[in-house]
Amino acid sequence: MAPEALRLKETATPAAPFSPTPAGRPPEEVLGDLSGGRREPRRQVWAVAPLPDGRILTASEGIALECWEPSGRRAFTVPDAAGGRQIQVTPDGGSAWVVLNSETRRIDDRWKRSPGSAVRFSLTDGARTAGLAPGFSVTLTARADGWLALRNVDHTSTVQETLLVSPEGQETGRVRLGKFDLFNHPFAVRHSPELFFLRGGRRWDDEGKRIARLDPLTRTATDLFPLEWDTARDGHLFGGPAAYVRDAAGEALIHDGAVHNGQGLLPGNAFVVRRALPGGSTVARRTVPQPPRPRNDRRPHPRLRGALKRLAETRLSTRTYPSRSEIDLTVRRVRTETRRRDPGGGSESVGHVEVGHVVHTLPDGRVLLDDVSFRVGEGVTAALVGPNGAGKTTLLRLVSGDLTPQEGTVAHSGGLGVMRQFIGNVRDESSVHDLLLSIAPLRVREAAAALEAAELAMMEREDEPTQLRYANALAGWGDAGGYEIEVLWDACCIAALGVPHDSCRWREVKTLSGGEQKRLVLEALLRCPDEVLLLDEPDNYLDVPGKQWLEERLRETPKTVLLVSHDRELLDRAADRIVTVEAGKVWVHGDRFATYAAARRDRNERLEELRRRWDEEHAKLKQLVNTLKNKAAFNDGLASRYQAAQTRLRKFEEAGPPEVPPRDQSITMRLRGDRTGKRAVICEDLELTGLMKPFSNEIWYGERVAVVGSNGSGKSHFLRLLASVAEELPRGATPTAPVAHTGVARLGARVVPGLFAQTHARPDLAGRTPCEIVMTEHARLRGDAMSALARYELTVCAEQPFDTLSGGQQARLQILLLELGGATLLLLDEPTDNLDLASAEALQEGLESYKGTVVTVTHDRWFARSFDRFLLFRSDGMIRESPEPVWDETRVTRPR
């Protein structure tokens, strides 16, 4: 074979289809049969090179070079700790150059790569005959006459050099070809009379990327032609490997590659192309077709992504945001166009949830759920209600698989989307992208993890297998529906935050308000393909327009929804049935919440009547047994009747009494307060930096002021500012971090502010039990502490760590601490969000008798009716008073 030409069979033979192994037989057995049993597996084979005499050379993990005879016998093996990566046989066929892998190690908290090397081995016995150590990680490019070039592939290196090696194995000098492109395979060319390279270009810009030729004698590089031949293409090319040919049509390079659009490899865009030399014109091109997908598989829609971005850009240019109707109209229009092009598709599936005889016992031995059973049918929205700490969140965790039932079964059909209670209180370093990914389907999460791992590997090493792994991870992301879900995320981010996903992808979640976090996750779940949704307190942190939006979406969604909520208006407008959890049992009200109170009252009356009848029957049976016992002592003929009565009593008691009606909660909040100066809060030209415009106002002693407005308008910051300027704090309270502001915010004489945190973020309470907190912070004996906890129905969790309490129990404990601390100004940030109905009513009664000033941020329409004044934080940053609560304030128009 001439060194400058390919064999005919290498270019003319049609591709043979993959032949799968026979059904039921593992590939190892088939390979064993084909090799006659002479098979020695290797961990990772990086390179294979055939020799003219029929021998085969291989480089693999832990082996620099291995030679195999045509008979299958191994001629020699050269072990190496790292292993070989590339093989280049010298023109005389007597030796071969092998690129040895460079090792990546953790040094000084950073990943650092040791330099690679190239070693020449004799093909007679594998003896080492020469070696090169250029001082950097290398990829090898060879010319047919034996010239070598070792290129630096460390894309982080500031000096990018290429070492030139003569056919005799001597270093002849170094030349700079520019920075190595991390997102391209080394452009290795077989049978080449020249040294070809890829150089230039930025990460996602092919305009400057070109194929160059290097003359090793003059050490000069000449650009031949751009790698990209289609200037209208919106994508990045992965180029190589390649082969040089010279035939009747002239000289040419045949190379393969794939198209990348900045988000992943585009399915169906792998190609093989013939480029004429030296101009690079495209002589022939073949695109590898994409395998057909199942009809019900969801395909990415780049047209929808582009349409949503154009919509966002148009609206943001006028400093307004797309409405939900505009977004939905765009989605429907593009999907209709897509369906016309692709009419195939699967039918919409439905899901259900079924819980059967589940028992769950807490670590302290208390039975939380006892023989619980219920079913939520297809397309039904069911609400879980009950007292704080009754087990509602635990039930959701059992259904979602976070917990395993100790007894009983939990089943569901269809995909499962879960919104956990902590959403709205995310204060870690995670980004918007991380938050959206955490609620994505499992397959998407796994594909994202594989893609991230491949990207990290690319940062550590740039060899061809790593780049192939990255390409495979991108393809897996597409197969998992990653591109389609990115289109969905675009729509969600525009609807919830007013900007596309790309614009807020890396924004930290903690910079979003609680309502913005909730709205974003709800948008994603209600639009996602999952058929079953588990929503734990979805209305918490939402402003009233957000709650009304949620009510509407829950009414119209075809999904099966199981949610936990304490908002009575949302329950009445959105829930089809009510699943009540109380006293360890569950019962289902099959109608709307408007009739729930009467149904619960009737049920409890029936249970009381059944229990009364059971007690009466039990007393009668016991009396009968005692009577027959006394009579049988004197009359043997009554012994059989006595035994029959005993059996009847035993069976009656074994059957057990009917369910005891649950006890109504009795919560007593003794919020006392004390006399302060007439002016409790004074604001003069106060402006929260970046949140609202300057305003002046005064709040007088004894007033009940509700702060209302849309999410993200600065209401919670305002309460934290008032708490941070205090000169005196309630007993046991911790100082509040300063809040950036201009102007004056001060408190009146003897005003002691107590802050109820919306997020329940109390690091000072973490790991401590309610009993311990009350005893240590407020100098109470254990008996006194337990009595105070009993007034708030917290005795059952008195010895549980604060972190394990339900959201409602944490809220009640915070209110108790405000009561015991002696606060004269209550700053309550969404106090009713996690409180059950009885607790919320008790809080309202406690505030009515409170002798102090109350400033509350709330979106609870029922709770707000009991307040005197309303401070409205408007969407334009202005603050004004309103005689009644305003619930239709639009989203904040602050630049994002």
N, C-alpha and C positions, 0 to 999 in steps of 0.2 A: 504494500500500500504506500503510495506516495505520501510524504509527510504533509504536503500542502493541500491535499484533497480528501474529501470524505468518501467512504465506500458508497456504492450505489444503494446498497440495502439500507444504509443509514438515513437516506433522504427519500427513497422511492417506495419503501415498503409501507403499505397501509397500516394504520394503528390497529392492533388486535384488541378486541374487547376483553375486559376482565372476566375471567371464568371463576365463579365462586367455588368454594370447596363443597364436596358432596354433603348433603344434608345430614346432620348428626355426627359428622366427623370433625374433630378439631384440626386446625391448620398444621399443628405439629406432627400429627399422624400422616397427613398427606405428604408433607415435606420428607418425612422419614421414608415413605414408600418410594418417592421420586429419587432419593439419594441412595437407595439401597441400604439404608440404615447408617450410612456414613455421614452423620450430621453433627456438627459441633456449634451450638448457638453462641452468639456474641451479644454483648449488651447493647452496643451502639456502633454500627459500621458507618464511618464518615466518608470514606473514599474507596473506590474500586477501580483498578487499572488492568486491562488485559495486555499480555505480552504476545509477540508474534509466534512464539513456540507453543502457545496454548496455556501457559501458566497465568495465574490470576494473583494480583497483588491487592491487599486490603489494608486499610488503616481503621482502627476502631478504638473504643473506649478502653484505656489501659494497655493498648498495643500500638506501638509506633508503626510497625510494618510486619505483615505476614504474607508468606508466599505459599500458594497451593498448586500442586501438580495437576495436569489434566486428568489423572486417575482419581483425584480427590484426596491424595495423600498430602499432608502438610510438609513442605520442604523446610521452612524455618520460621521462627517467630522472634521478633525483637520487642520485648516488653518495655513499657514506659508508663510512669505513674499517671501522666495526663493523657497520653494517647496521641495518635496522629490525626491530622485534619485534611491534608491534601497530599496527593502523590503526583509527581511529574517524572516520567521516565526520560533518561538522557537519550540523545539521538543514537548513540552506539548500542543501546539496549543492555549495557552491562551494569548500570547502576540506576538509582532513582533518588530524587530529592523528595523529602517528606517534611511538611510543616508540622511541627509539634505544638500542641495546644498550650496556650498560656493560662496560668491559674489565677483566679480572682479570689482575693482574701480580704477580710475585714481588718483594716489597720487604722487606728485613731478614729474610730466611729465612721470610717468611710470605706467604701469598696474600692480596692486598688488592684489593678491587674499586673501580674509579673510579665516581663518581656517574653515574647515567643522566640522561636528559633527555627532554622531550617537545617536538616542533616541529610547527607548523602550516604546511602547504604549500597553495598555490593549486592547484586542480585544472585550471586553464586551461593553465598552462605549468610548474608544479612549483616556482614561486618560493617562497622562505621568507617567511612573513608574520608569524610570532610564534614565541617560544620560551620554554620554562620549564626552569629548572635547580633542582630542589628540594633537591639536595645528597645524594641517596641513590638507590639502585637502585629502580626503580619498576615497578609494573604499573598499567595504566589501567582504570578503571571509569567508564562513561558513563551518563547519563540521556538519555531521548529528547528533552528540551528543550534539551540542549546542556551541562548541568552535567557537570563532570569531577571525578574524584577520583584523585589519584596516590598510591598506597599504597607505603610502604617495605616491600620484600620481603627485606631483609637480616635473616635470622633471628638473626644474631650481634649486631645493634645493640642497645644498651641503651635507646635512645630510639626508639620506634616511632611515627612520625607519618604522617598522611595529609594531603596538600595539596589544598585545595578550589579549583576554578577555575570562574569564571562562564562563561556562554555567550559572553560578549564576550572571553574569554581572559585575564581579570584574576584574580590570586590574591586570594582573599577570606579566607583564614585556614587554620589547621591544627588538626587534631583527632587525639586518640590513640584508636585502636581496639584496642589490645593487640598482642601479639607476633604476627608473621606465622608461620603454620604451614608449616614446610619441606616437610611431606609432603602438601600439598594444592595442586592447581592453583589459580591465581588464579580467583576465582569471577566470571568475566565473564558478564554477562547481556545478551542481545540484546533490542532493542526495549523496554527497561525504562523505566517512568515513575518509578522510584525508583532510588536508589543502594544496591545490595545487596552484602553482604560476608559472608565466613566469619570468625569470630573465636572465641577461647577454646579450651580443651582442651589436653591434653598430647599427647606424641608418639603414644602408643598408647592413649589414653583418649578416647573420643568423648563421655563423659558431659557435658563442659562445652562441646563444640563446637557452635556454633549459627549460624543464619543471621540476620543483623541488617540493619536499614534505617537509613540515615543521612539526616538532613534537612540539606541544605547551608546553609539560611538560619539555623536555630537552632544548627547544629553539634552536634546531639545524635544519639546512636545508640540505637536501640530493638531489643532482641532479639525476634525473631518466633517461632522454634521451633527445636528441636534438629535438627542435620543427620541424626542417627540416628533412625529411626522404629521400629526393632526392638531393644528393650532387651535381648532375650535373645541377641542375636548376639555371638559371640566374635570380634571383629575390628574393624578400623579402616577408616573410609570415606574414599576419595578422592572429593571432590565437585567437580562442575563440568566443563565450562562449562554454561550454562543459557540459557533463553529465557523471556520473559514472555508469557503469553497471556491474553486476555479473550474469553470466548465465552458461550454459553448456560449453561454449567455454572459460570460465575463466573471470578474471577481465579485464576491459578495460576502457579507456576514449574515448568517442565519442565527437569530437569537429569539428567545422567548421572553415572556414577562407577563405582567398583570396591571390592571388599572386600579388606582386607589384614589378615593375622592376626599381624603382628609378625615373620614370617619370609619373607613374599613374597605376591604377589597370588594369591588362591585361584582356580584354574581354574574357569570357568563362573560366576563371580560378578560379572561386569560387568552393569550395569543401567541402565535409563532409567526415571525415576519422575516422576509429576505430583503436586505438592504444592499443596494449596489455600491461598490467601492469605486472611487473615493467619495462620491457625492452624497450617498445615503438615500437615494430615491427608493421608494417602496416598490419592489418588483413583484412580490407575492405576499399575501397575508392570509392567515387562517385563524379564526376565533374559535376557541374551544367552547362548545355549547354547554349551557347549564343543564344539569339533569332535571327531568320533569319533577315538579313537586306534587304532593297530594292535593286534590281539589280543595280540601278544607284547610290547607295550610295558608297562613296569613303572610302576604307579601309586603315588602316595604313599598311605600308610595312616595318617592322623592318629589312628585308634583305637589302633593299635599304639604310637604315640608316647605317647599319654596313658596307656595301660596300663602301659608300662614306667616312666613317671614316678611313677605311683601306687605301683607295686611298690617303687621306690627310696625314696620318701618313707616308706612303711610300715616298711621294714626299717631305714632310717637312724634312725627314731624310737626304735628299740630298740638303737641303736649296733651293729648287725650289718649284714652285707652279703648281698645276694641271691646264692644259689648258682647255679651254671651251670644246674642242672636247673630251678630256678624261672624263670630267664630264658627258657630254651628252651621251657618249658611255656607261658609267657605268649605268646611269639612264635607257637608252633604254634596256640594257641587263637584268637588274633586273626586269624591268616592263614586259618584254617579258616573263621571267620565271614565274612571278606572274600571267600573263594572261593565261598561259598554265594550271596553277593550278586552276584558277578561270576564265573560259571563259566568264562568264556573265558580263554585264556592260551596261550602258546606252549610248545612242548616244550623240555626242558632240553638245551642244546647242549653239546658236548664240544670239547676242544682237544688239540693235539699240538705237539711241538717237533721240528724236523728241522734238523740241521747237516750240510752236505755239502762235503767237501774244502776246509775252511777253513784258510787260512795267515795267521798273524799274526806280524809281525816288530817287535821293540822298536826304539825310536829309536837304540840303540847298535849295531844290526845283528844282535843275537842273535835267532834264530828261537825264539819262544815256543811256537807251535802250528804243526805241520807236517802238512798233509793230514789234518785231523781230521774224522771223520764219525761220527755216531750219531743215533739217533731215540728219542724218548720218546713212546710211544703214548698213546691216550686213556685217562684215568683212572689212569695209572701214576704212582707216586711213585718218582723216581730220585734217587740221591745222587751228587754229584760228590765224589770223594776224590782225594787225592794230596798230595805234599809241599808245604810252603809255597813260594809263588812259582812253582808249576808252571803256573799260568794258569787256575785255576778261576774266580776272580772275573772275569777277562778274558773267559772263555767266557760267563758270565752277562751281561756287558755287551754282548757281541756279539748275544746272543739278544734282549736288551731293546731294542736299537737305540741304546744309548749310544755304541757303536763300530761302524764300518762294516768289514765283512770286506775285507781287502786282496786276498784271493783266495777263491773258493768262495762258497757261498750259505748263508743262514740263513733259515728260515721257521717260522711258527707259525700256528695257527688258533685262533680264539676270542680273547676279551679277555685282556690281559696285566696281571697284578698283580705288582709288583716290590718286594721288601724289600731294600734295599742294606745293605752291611756296616756303615755308620756308625750305623745305628739302634741306640740304646743309648748312643751317645756324642755325642748332640746337646747342644751347650753354647752355642748361639747364643741370640738373643732371640726365636725363634719360639715360637708358642703351640701348645697341644694341637690347636686347630682347624687351624692351618697344617700340622701333622704329618699329621693325618688327610687333609687335602685333598691333600697331596703324593703320597699313594698311591691317590687316587681315580681312576676312569676319566678319560681325556683329555677327554671331552665335559663332565664335571662340572667339571673344572679350568678349562676354557675359559669355561664359564658363570659360575663363581665370579669369574674375572678380569674378565669383562664387568660383573658386578654390583658388584664393588669399584670399578671405574673409574667406573661410573655414580654410586655413592655419593659418591666424591670430587668428581665434577662437581657433584653436588647441594650439596656444601659450598661450592663456589665461586660458583655462580649458581643462582637459583631460578626461572628462566623456564619457561614451559610445555614447550618442546621438551626441556629437560633432565629435567624431571619425567616426560615421556613416555618418554624414554630409560631412566629408572630403572624405570618400570613395565614396559617391554619386557624389561629385564634380569631383573626378577623373574619374568616369564613364561618367559623362557628358562631360568632356574634350575629352574623346575618341569618344563619340557619335558625337560630333561637328566636328570631323576631326582634333583634336588637334595633335594626333600622326603623322598623315600624313603631316600636315603642318610643324611639326618639322623636318621631313625628307626634305621637301622643303627648309626650312631655312638652313639646313646643306649645301645643294647644293648652295644656294645663298651666304652664308658666305664664302664658299671655293672659289667660282668664284669671289667674289668682294674683299674679304680681305685675302684670302689665308689660312684661318684656319677654322675648323669646328665651328658650332654654339655653342657647349658646351665650346669651348675654349675662345670665345669672348662674351658669353652671358651677362656677367655683366660689360663689358667694357663700359665706359661712351661715349656717342655718340660725345660729344664735343672734344674728343681726336682724332676723325677721321677727315680727311680733307673733304672739301666740296664735292670733287669729289668722295671720298669713300662713303660718305653718300648717294649721288645720285645713284651711281652704285649699292649699296646694295638694296635700295628701288626699283630701276628699275628691278633688278634681281628677287625680290620677286613678283612684280606685273606682270611681263611678264610670270612668271611660275605659277602664282596662278590660281585657277579655275574660277575667275571672267571673264565674257564674254565681259564687257565694261570697258575700261580704260580711265580715265581723267588725263592727265599729264600736269601740269602747269610748263613751262620752264624746261623740263626734261634734256636738254643739258647744262644748266648752271652748272659751276664748273667742268664739265667733260673735261678730256684731249682729244686730238684728237683721239687716239686709242679708247677711250671710246665713243666718238661721232660716230666713224665709226662702232663700235659694236652696238650702239643704232640704227643707220640707217639700219643695216642688220637685226636686230631683228624686227624692225617695218615693214620691207618689207615682212618678212616671217611669222609674227604672224597671226593667224586666228581671233584674237580678233577685236572688233570694238574699234577704238582709236580716241579720240578727244584731241588734244594737242595744247599748246601755245608755240611758238618758234619764235625767231628772227634770227636764223642761216639759211642763205639762202641755203647753201649747204645741210644741213639736210632736209630743206623743199623740196628741189628739188628731193632728193634721196628717201625720205620716204613717203611723203604725196601724197595721191591719188587725193585729191581735197582741195581747199583753201576756207575757210569761212572767209570773211573779215568783221571786225567790225570797222566802222568809222562813225562819225557824228550821232551816235545814231541808225544807220541802219545796216542791215546785208545783204550781197549778197554773192553768192557762185560761185566760178570759178571751173568748173567741170574737170579741167585738172591739170597737174603738174605745179610746181612753175616756171619752165623755161618759160612758156608762160603767166605767171601771169601779169607781168608789161605791156605787150602789151594789154592784155584783160582789165586791169584796165583803161588804157589810152583810149581804144575804148569805154568802158562803160561811162567814164566821158564825152567824146565827144558826145555820144548819149544823155546823160542827159542834156548837155548844149544845144544841138539842140532842144530837146523837150521843155526845158524851154523857149528858144527863140520863138519857135512857139506858146507856151501858152501865153507868154507876148503879142505877136502880135495879137492873137485872142482876148485876153482880152481887148486890146486897141480898136480893131474894134468894139466889142460889146458895150463898154462904149460910143464910138463915136456915134453908131447907137441909143442908148438910148437917148443921149442928143439931137440928131437931131430930133427924133420922139417926144421928149418932147416939143421942141420949136414949131414943126409943129402942134401938137395936141392942143396947146393953141389957135390956130386960126381955126382949122378944126376938128370938133367933129368926123368926119369919121375916123380919124387916131388914135383915143383913144384906140381902140382895138389892133391895131398894136403896139402902145406904151406899153400897158400892157403886150403883148406877148414878146416884147423885154426885158422888165424888168424881166419877169419870166425866160427867157433864160439866162440873165446875172446872176441872183441870183443862178440858178442851176449850172452854169459854175463855179461861185466862191465857191459854197458849195462843189463841187467836188474837189476843191483845185488844186494847181499847181503841176506839177511833182516834184519828188525828186530833191533837189538842189545838184549839184555835190560837193563832199566833198572838202574842202579847203586843199591844200597841206601845210604841216607844214613849217614854216620859222624859223629855229633855227640858231641863230648867237652866236658863242662862241668867246669871245675876250680874249683869253689866252695870256697875254702879257709877263710875265717873266721879267728877268733883267740880266745884266752882272754879272758873278761871277768869281772866280778864275778859272785858266785853268783846274785844276784837281777838278772835282766836287765830286767824290766818290773815296776813297782809301781803299782797302782791303788788309791786310797783314796777311797771315797765318790764315785767318778767318775760323772758324768752328762753325756751329750751333750745339749745343749739341744734339747728338743723331740723327741728321738729315743728315748731309753731312760731307765730309772730308775737311781738311784745303785747302784753295786756296788763291791766291793773284791775284788782278786785279785792274785796274783803269778805271774810266769812265770820259771822258773829257767833258768840257763845250760844250753844243750844240748838243751832240750825242743823238740819238734815239736808246735805247737799249731794246730789247724784251727778257724777261726771259721765257724760254720754258722748258718743261719736263713733266713727268707723275705726276699724283696726289700723294700727300703725300711726295714729294721729298724736301720740305722746301722752295718753292718759296715765298709763302706769308709771312713766317717767315723772310725771307731775307729783304723784303720791310719794314716790321714792325721794324726790327732791325735798318735799315737806318733812319727811322723816329724817333726812340727812342734816337739816339745819337746826335740829333740836339741841337745846342746851342740856336737857335732862331726858333720860329714857326710862321706860317702865322697868320694874324689877325683872331681872333675868333676860332682858332684851340685848341684842348685839347691835353695834353701830351700823348704819347703812352707808354704803359707799357713796362718795360725792357724785353728783349729777352735773354735767356741764351745762352752764346757763349764764345769762347776763341779766342785769336788773336785780331787783330785791325780792327775796322771799323770806319772811320771818314769821315767827310764832309769837302769840301774845303772852302775857304774864301767866305763869303757873300752867302753861299748856305742855302736857306730856304726851307726845304722839306714840301711838301703838300701831305698827304696820302689819296688816294681814297680807302676806305675799301671794300673788296670783299663782305663781309656779310652785308654791310650797317649798321653795329652795331654802332649807334651813340646815346648813352644814353643821351648825352648833348642836343640832339634835340628832344627827346621824349616829346610829348604833346604840342609842339610849332608849329605854322604855318609858312610856308615859308616867308610870309611877315614880321612876327614878327622877325624871325631869321635874315633876311637881315637887317632890321632896327636896331636891337639892337647890333648885332655882328659887323656891318660895318658902323654904324653911318650914316645911310641913312634916308632921309625924306621918307614919304610914297609914294609920287609920284616917287621919284628916285628908291625906292625898287620895285615898280610895273613895272617900265620900264625895270629894270634888269630882273625881272621874265618873262616879255613879250618876251624878246629875247630868252628865253629858253622854251617858250610855257607853262609857269607855272601859268599864271594868273587865269585859271579856277580852280586851286586848291590852290590859294594863301591863303585862309582862312581855309584850312583843316589842322588838326594836322598831323605832320610828319608821325606818325604811320599808318595813314589811306591812305597815298599816295601809288600808285602802285610802283612796283620795279623800273620801268623806270623813274618815276617822282622823286623818291628818288635819283636815280643815277644822273639825270640832276641837281638836287639841289646841290648835293655834288660837281659837277664840277663847278657850279656857285660860290660856296663858295671858291673853290680853286682859281678861277679867281679873286674874290674880295679880297682874303687874300694876294695876292702878292707873291705866291710861286715861287721860281726860280728853284726848282727841283720837278718835278711831279713824284710821286710814285703811279702808277695806277695798282690796283689789279683787273684784269678781268673787265675793265670799260665797255665793250660792252655787257656784259652778259644780262642785262635787258633793254638795249637801243633798241628802234625800229630802223628801217632802216634809217630814216631821221636823227635821233639823232646821230647814229653811223657815218654817213657821215659828219655831222656837227662837231663831235669831231675830225675826221681825218683832216678836213680842219683847225680847230682851232690849232691842234698840228703842222701843217705845218708852220703856221705863228708864233708859240710860240718862244720867244727869251729866251730859257733856256734849261735845260736838262730833258730828259724824260726817265724813267725806268718803263717798263710795263710788268706785268705778263699777258700772254694771251694764249688762245687756239683757238682764232678766226683766221682761216686761211686767210680770206680776209683782216682783220685788220693788220695782221703781215707783209703783203707785203710792208708796208710803212716804215719799220724800217731799220736801218743801220747795227746794230750789234745784235748778238744773243748769249745769255748765256744759255748753255744747262745744266740743272740739271739732271745728268744721274741716272739711276736706281741703280748703284753701289755706289752712294754717291759722285762721282767725279764731278767737275765743269769744263767745257771746253767751249771755244768759237767755234762758227760755222758760216761759211759764209752765211748760209741760215737756215731757221727754220727746225727743225727736229721734225717730228710728230710721229715717230714709236718707241719712247723710251718705253721700257717695264716697268712693275710694279716694284716698289722699292723692293729690296731684303733684306731689313732690317729685323732682327729677330722680331717676333711678339709674 
